Amino acid sequence: MNEDIKQSLKLFIVLSRAHKAITEQTNTFFQQQGVNPTEFAVLELLYHKGRQPLQKIGGKILLASGSITYVIDKLEKRGYITRENCPTDRRVTYAVISEEGEKFMAGIFPEHENNLHELTSSLSNEEKDEAIELLKKLGLSIKDLSY
């Protein structure tokens, strides 16, 4: 196997392991808070970006649209979000974070941020900036590839 290919394989393995380690830690935190990662992602989107059309949420949190209805239903039953019809387009329904959802996120989001900071503390700020730029470059270049 040529060295360039070995290096690409090694990069994939290292990225995968780093992603798995961070994901396992954050998922444990979400479970301790009584939500799953997808529910947290929806709440986080609504908490920071405000109301969102149901049809757009899946694309923003990288989830299949069929699963969104299920997640929205669960969050609505728990009182964390409400549905709002669009006054100008009957085909559009918005998900809106409720006061209870706001309180929930205000209570756990700072801890989530601190956990992520701790999980990435082995890197300096400069190294984080470099990693962000390199991973953005990688992600954007892959979008340009077609198989």
Beta strands, then each sheet from edge to edge (+ up, - down):
strand 1: 52-53
strand 2: 81-85
strand 3: 93-97
sheet 1: 1+ 3- 2+
end
